[in-house]
């Protein structure tokens, strides 16, 4: 079957002398792996630059039923970044998002609305002229809805503490071991109310931002079975701290 689709490149690695294996989240077929050959030719049919993480592309691929690895025939850029590859903070956030997506989405789960969310998020991250230090936190909260684990939005004065296990805000009388404190809970709720382009409106210092990221990662681990450990957040925390 010939598949024409848009996609976001998440990961690639060398395979043999002139090929690469590429993981792409596609609009039409979900998360897929492809082989791209002939990259060491003088004029390769597909530019190796398109296989870098976060590249947004249009591709034509041959999908064979029952196979986990498909072959790309054509590929061209869909979104040309202006800032993201050159800005240390934006690039670090982008790399964290790619690892998060890889380790939370299952294979062959096409969701056109999820692809649209990724495309919009990357466009905003690239073009934003405002600080993006909170961008990944807002992204995680919005992304959770597509994974079926969206936190409850029931914050009130009577129920001001967010419980990671239950996924809702609870009263102090019901506090458990997986409950955020009052400050963390309020900031969690405030971030959940912001669009990606307005993530900077929630004022956080570096320490609190790192704590909230750890809380969000814990929330994902609790609610997604067998989610692997992430590592890129450690680099991101260092970049944001610096």
C-alpha positions as CSV (number, residue, x, y, z in Angstrom):
1,X,0.0,0.0,0.0
2,X,1.3,3.5,-0.9
3,X,0.7,5.9,2.0
4,X,0.9,9.7,1.5
5,X,1.0,11.5,4.8
6,X,2.5,14.3,6.9
7,X,4.7,13.4,9.8
8,X,7.0,14.6,12.6
9,X,10.4,12.9,12.8
10,X,11.2,11.8,16.3
11,X,14.4,9.7,16.0
12,X,16.8,8.3,13.5
13,X,19.9,6.2,13.5
14,X,22.4,4.8,11.0
15,X,21.6,1.4,9.5
16,X,24.3,-0.1,7.3
17,X,26.5,1.9,5.1
18,X,24.0,4.3,3.5
19,X,20.7,3.9,5.2
20,X,18.9,5.2,8.3
21,X,16.0,3.9,10.4
22,X,13.6,6.7,11.2
23,X,10.8,6.9,13.7
24,X,8.0,9.2,12.6
25,X,4.7,10.1,14.1
26,X,2.4,10.3,11.0
27,X,-1.0,11.8,10.5
28,X,-2.4,8.8,8.7
29,X,-0.7,5.8,10.4
30,X,0.4,6.9,13.9
31,X,3.8,6.1,15.1
32,X,5.8,4.2,12.5
33,X,9.4,3.2,11.7
34,X,10.8,3.6,8.2
35,X,14.1,2.8,6.4
36,X,15.6,5.4,4.1
37,X,18.3,4.2,1.7
38,X,20.8,5.8,-0.6
39,X,21.8,8.6,1.8
40,X,25.5,8.5,0.8
41,X,24.8,9.1,-2.9
42,X,26.2,12.3,-4.4
43,X,22.6,13.5,-4.9
44,X,20.4,11.5,-2.5
45,X,16.7,11.3,-3.3
46,X,15.9,12.2,0.3
47,X,18.0,14.9,2.1
48,X,19.6,13.6,5.3
49,X,18.7,16.9,6.9
50,X,15.0,15.9,6.8
51,X,15.7,13.0,9.1
52,X,16.7,15.1,12.0
53,X,14.5,15.1,15.1
54,X,11.6,17.5,15.0
55,X,11.6,17.8,11.2
56,X,8.0,18.2,10.0
57,X,7.7,16.5,6.6
58,X,5.4,15.2,3.9
59,X,6.2,11.7,2.8
60,X,5.3,9.0,0.5
61,X,6.0,5.5,1.8
62,X,5.3,1.9,0.9
63,X,3.5,0.1,3.8
64,X,3.5,-3.7,3.8
65,X,0.9,-5.3,6.0
66,X,2.4,-7.2,8.9
67,X,5.7,-5.4,8.8
68,X,7.1,-3.2,11.5
69,X,9.5,-1.4,9.2
70,X,8.4,0.3,6.0
71,X,10.2,2.1,3.2
72,X,10.1,5.8,2.4
73,X,10.0,6.7,-1.3
74,X,9.7,10.4,-1.2
75,X,10.0,13.1,1.5
76,X,9.9,16.9,1.5
77,X,9.9,19.6,4.2
78,X,6.5,20.9,5.5
79,X,7.6,23.3,8.2
80,X,10.8,25.3,7.9
81,X,12.0,26.4,11.4
82,X,13.4,29.9,12.0
83,X,14.5,29.6,15.6
84,X,14.1,26.2,17.1
85,X,17.3,24.5,15.7
86,X,19.5,27.5,16.8
87,X,18.0,28.5,20.2
88,X,19.4,26.3,23.0
89,X,16.3,26.5,25.2
90,X,13.9,25.8,22.4
91,X,16.0,23.0,21.1
92,X,16.2,21.4,24.5
93,X,12.5,21.6,25.0
94,X,11.9,20.1,21.5
95,X,14.2,17.2,22.2
96,X,12.4,16.5,25.5
97,X,9.1,16.6,23.7
98,X,10.3,14.1,21.1
99,X,11.4,11.6,23.8
100,X,8.1,12.1,25.7
101,X,6.1,11.4,22.5
102,X,8.1,8.3,21.6
103,X,7.7,6.8,25.1
104,X,4.0,7.5,25.6
105,X,2.4,6.8,22.2
106,X,1.7,3.3,21.0
107,X,2.4,2.1,17.5
108,X,-0.2,2.4,14.7
109,X,-2.6,4.7,16.5
110,X,-3.4,7.4,13.9
111,X,-5.1,10.5,15.4
112,X,-5.3,13.4,13.0
113,X,-6.2,15.8,15.8
114,X,-3.1,14.7,17.7
115,X,-0.9,15.4,14.7
116,X,-2.5,18.8,14.4
117,X,-1.7,19.4,18.1
118,X,2.0,18.5,17.5
119,X,2.2,20.7,14.4
120,X,0.7,23.6,16.2
121,X,2.9,23.1,19.2
122,X,6.1,23.0,17.2
123,X,5.1,26.1,15.2
124,X,4.4,28.0,18.4
125,X,7.6,26.9,20.0
126,X,9.6,27.9,17.0
127,X,8.0,31.3,16.4
128,X,7.3,32.5,19.9
129,X,9.0,35.8,20.8
130,X,8.0,35.3,24.5
131,X,9.9,33.2,27.1
132,X,9.2,29.5,26.6
133,X,10.6,28.2,29.9
134,X,7.2,26.8,30.9
135,X,6.2,25.5,27.4
136,X,6.9,21.9,28.1
137,X,4.8,21.9,31.3
138,X,1.7,23.3,29.4
139,X,2.4,20.9,26.6
140,X,2.4,17.9,28.9
141,X,-0.9,19.0,30.5
142,X,-2.5,19.4,27.1
143,X,-0.9,16.2,25.7
144,X,-2.3,14.2,28.5
145,X,-5.8,14.7,27.1
146,X,-4.8,12.8,23.9
147,X,-3.4,10.0,26.0
148,X,-6.7,9.6,27.9
149,X,-5.2,10.7,31.2
150,X,-6.2,14.4,31.4
151,X,-6.2,15.7,35.0
152,X,-9.4,16.8,36.6
153,X,-10.2,20.5,36.5
154,X,-12.1,20.7,39.7
155,X,-9.8,23.2,41.6
156,X,-11.7,25.1,44.3
157,X,-11.0,26.7,47.7
158,X,-12.6,23.6,49.3
159,X,-10.6,21.2,47.1
160,X,-7.2,22.9,46.5
161,X,-4.8,20.0,46.6
162,X,-4.0,17.9,43.5
163,X,-3.8,14.1,44.0
164,X,-1.5,12.5,41.4
165,X,-3.0,9.0,42.0
166,X,-6.6,10.1,41.6
167,X,-6.0,12.7,39.0
168,X,-8.3,15.3,40.7
169,X,-8.1,18.0,43.3
170,X,-9.1,17.0,46.8
171,X,-9.7,18.5,50.2
172,X,-6.9,18.8,52.8
173,X,-8.9,16.3,54.9
174,X,-8.4,13.6,52.1
175,X,-4.7,14.3,51.6
176,X,-2.7,11.2,50.6
177,X,1.0,10.4,50.0
178,X,0.7,11.3,46.3
179,X,-0.8,14.7,46.9
180,X,0.9,18.0,45.8
181,X,1.1,20.8,48.4
182,X,-1.0,23.9,48.1
183,X,1.5,26.0,46.1
184,X,2.3,23.2,43.7
185,X,-1.4,22.4,43.2
186,X,-2.3,26.0,42.5
187,X,0.5,26.3,39.9
188,X,-0.5,23.0,38.3
189,X,-4.0,24.3,37.9
190,X,-2.8,27.7,36.6
191,X,-0.6,26.0,33.9
192,X,-3.6,23.8,32.9
193,X,-5.6,27.0,32.1
194,X,-3.0,28.5,29.7
195,X,-2.7,28.1,26.0
196,X,0.8,27.1,24.8
197,X,1.5,30.6,23.5
198,X,0.7,32.0,27.0
199,X,2.7,29.6,29.1
200,X,5.0,32.4,30.2
201,X,2.1,34.1,32.1
202,X,2.5,31.6,35.0
203,X,5.5,32.9,37.0
204,X,7.8,30.2,38.1
205,X,11.4,30.1,39.4
206,X,13.8,27.5,38.2
207,X,13.4,25.3,41.3
208,X,9.6,25.3,41.2
209,X,9.6,24.6,37.5
210,X,11.9,21.6,38.0
211,X,9.6,20.3,40.8
212,X,6.5,20.6,38.7
213,X,8.2,18.8,35.8
214,X,9.0,15.9,38.2
215,X,5.4,15.9,39.4
216,X,4.1,15.7,35.8
217,X,6.5,12.9,34.9
218,X,5.3,11.1,38.0
219,X,1.7,11.6,37.0
220,X,2.4,10.2,33.5
221,X,4.2,7.1,35.1
222,X,1.2,6.5,37.4
223,X,-1.4,6.6,34.7
224,X,0.5,5.1,31.7
225,X,1.3,1.4,32.1
226,X,4.9,0.5,31.6
227,X,6.0,3.9,30.5
228,X,9.8,3.9,30.2
229,X,12.0,6.3,32.1
230,X,12.8,9.6,30.3
231,X,16.3,11.0,30.4
232,X,16.2,14.2,28.3
233,X,14.5,16.1,31.1
234,X,17.7,16.1,33.0
235,X,19.5,18.1,30.2
236,X,16.4,20.4,29.9
237,X,16.5,21.1,33.6
238,X,20.2,22.1,33.4
239,X,19.6,24.3,30.4
240,X,16.7,26.1,32.1
241,X,18.6,26.4,35.3
242,X,21.5,28.0,33.5
